[in-house]
Amino acid sequence: MVLHRTRYYPMAVQILTVIFAVIATIILVYLLLVLLDANPANPLVDFIGAIADWFAWLFHDMFTVDNAKLQALIDYGLAALAYLVLGGLVRALGRRTID
């Protein structure tokens, strides 16, 4: 029997990939707000920050830097990268199980 590659992914793989992408997007939006000096007292910035902090808690102060913006770039950038890599791994493993 000949196996053909398809673009079909199981629904669970698609859902997990989208969830990881949304989490990475939230973290990156908050990182952008921090780098652009958004008002932390603004309710929207505070809300996005709370969600981003919750997802990036494992990466806080992994590396210490004196500059606050560089510290945020490292912390939140690593967290977003980790979620994107996890999403890619889930997608790759889902693809592998189909073929």
C-alpha positions as CSV (number, residue, x, y, z in Angstrom):
1,M,0.0,0.0,0.0
2,V,1.3,3.4,-0.9
3,L,1.1,6.2,1.6
4,H,0.4,9.7,0.4
5,R,1.2,12.9,2.3
6,T,-1.9,14.9,3.0
7,R,-2.5,18.3,4.6
8,Y,-5.1,16.8,6.9
9,Y,-4.4,17.2,10.6
10,P,-6.5,15.8,13.4
11,M,-8.8,18.4,15.1
12,A,-6.9,18.1,18.4
13,V,-3.6,19.0,16.7
14,Q,-5.2,22.0,14.9
15,I,-6.7,23.2,18.2
16,L,-3.5,22.9,20.2
17,T,-1.5,24.6,17.4
18,V,-3.9,27.5,17.4
19,I,-3.9,27.8,21.2
20,F,-0.1,27.9,21.3
21,A,-0.1,30.6,18.6
22,V,-2.7,32.7,20.5
23,I,-0.6,32.5,23.7
24,A,2.5,33.5,21.8
25,T,0.6,36.4,20.2
26,I,-0.7,37.7,23.6
27,I,2.9,37.6,25.0
28,L,4.3,39.4,22.0
29,V,1.6,42.1,22.2
30,Y,2.4,42.7,25.8
31,L,6.1,42.8,25.0
32,L,5.4,45.4,22.3
33,L,3.3,47.4,24.8
34,V,6.2,47.3,27.3
35,L,8.8,48.3,24.7
36,L,6.6,51.2,23.5
37,D,6.2,52.5,27.1
38,A,2.4,51.9,27.3
39,N,0.7,53.2,30.4
40,P,0.7,50.3,32.9
41,A,-2.3,51.8,34.7
42,N,-4.4,51.5,31.6
43,P,-7.0,48.6,32.1
44,L,-6.3,47.0,28.7
45,V,-2.5,47.0,29.2
46,D,-3.0,45.7,32.7
47,F,-5.3,42.9,31.5
48,I,-3.0,41.8,28.7
49,G,-0.1,42.1,31.1
50,A,-1.8,39.8,33.6
51,I,-2.4,37.2,31.0
52,A,1.1,37.4,29.6
53,D,2.6,37.2,33.1
54,W,0.6,34.1,33.8
55,F,1.8,32.3,30.7
56,A,5.4,33.6,31.0
57,W,5.9,33.0,34.7
58,L,8.5,30.3,34.1
59,F,10.7,32.6,32.2
60,H,10.7,35.6,34.6
61,D,14.3,36.5,35.7
62,M,15.8,33.5,33.9
63,F,18.6,35.9,32.9
64,T,19.2,39.2,34.8
65,V,20.0,42.4,33.0
66,D,20.1,45.9,34.4
67,N,18.0,47.4,31.6
68,A,14.2,46.9,32.2
69,K,13.3,46.9,28.5
70,L,16.0,44.4,27.7
71,Q,14.9,42.2,30.6
72,A,11.3,42.3,29.3
73,L,12.5,41.4,25.8
74,I,14.5,38.4,27.1
75,D,11.8,37.2,29.5
76,Y,8.8,37.5,27.2
77,G,10.7,36.8,24.0
78,L,11.9,33.5,25.4
79,A,8.3,32.6,26.5
80,A,6.8,33.5,23.1
81,L,9.5,31.5,21.4
82,A,8.9,28.5,23.6
83,Y,5.2,28.5,22.9
84,L,5.8,28.8,19.2
85,V,8.3,25.9,19.3
86,L,5.8,23.8,21.3
87,G,3.1,24.5,18.7
88,G,5.4,23.5,16.0
89,L,6.3,20.3,17.7
90,V,2.7,19.4,18.3
91,R,2.0,20.1,14.6
92,A,5.0,18.0,13.5
93,L,4.1,15.1,15.7
94,G,0.5,15.2,14.6
95,R,1.7,15.2,11.0
96,R,4.0,12.3,11.7
97,T,1.2,10.1,13.2
98,I,-1.0,10.5,10.1
99,D,1.6,9.4,7.5
